[in-house]
Amino acid sequence: MLLALVLLSLLWWAGARQAATDGMRVLANAVLPEHVFEPLREITATHDGGWILRTWLQLVGDDQQRPILILPPSTLGYVLRGLPMLLALMLATAGWQVRRLMAALALYAVLALMACSGVIAAQLAVMINHQPNLVDDLMQPPPYQVRAVPLSEVEFFLACYADYLGRLVLPVAGTLMIWVGLCPRDLGRLWLVLRRQRPAAR
């Protein structure tokens, strides 16, 4: 498993990471604007691999311009960091079973979409309420204000907490849940082998 993780990590940093980020942006752009987030108009790419969130919101004092938000590559890296680990775990326990690998990729795409939604929810909440993120001091409001109905205290707290879940919890916990859910028999056999080897080691 360690060798698979090392090889996949090398492949990830060699270019697979950018391909995954671009694919995730296409999926997010097809699902999130207007359907999930009404103020969100479009998701485009930056020159360094980040995302530009274009909104329908209006600036206070300027009805012509529409504000944008930037998701840097580092933030997207948090969301997608579980993908090479998931593939390594799948290969180590189930081998090259194409159907299960495809199922793992599909489930991780849904997981990553949920994580991205949490990050975007917090970004929009910080901009609309013009308040710093409650769980991340680095996410500060922009120097302008927008015309929008502010979120309630509960809604703002939930949006900020969704950012925490999307960046730090879902990519790891969700990866392990997908692995366990797709490889229960393989993990059961592995557990039996380890139990049999333990008395022999003594």
Secondary structure by P-SEA (a helix, b strand, c coil): caaaaaaaaaaaaacaaaaaaaaaaaaaaaccccccccccccccccccbbbbbbccccccccccbbbbbbbcaaaaaaaacaaaaaaaaaaacccccaaaaaaaaaaaaaaaaaaaaaaaaaaaaaaaacccccccccccccccccbbbbbcaaaaaaaaaaaaaaccccaaaaaaaaaaaacaaaaaaaaaaaaaaccccc
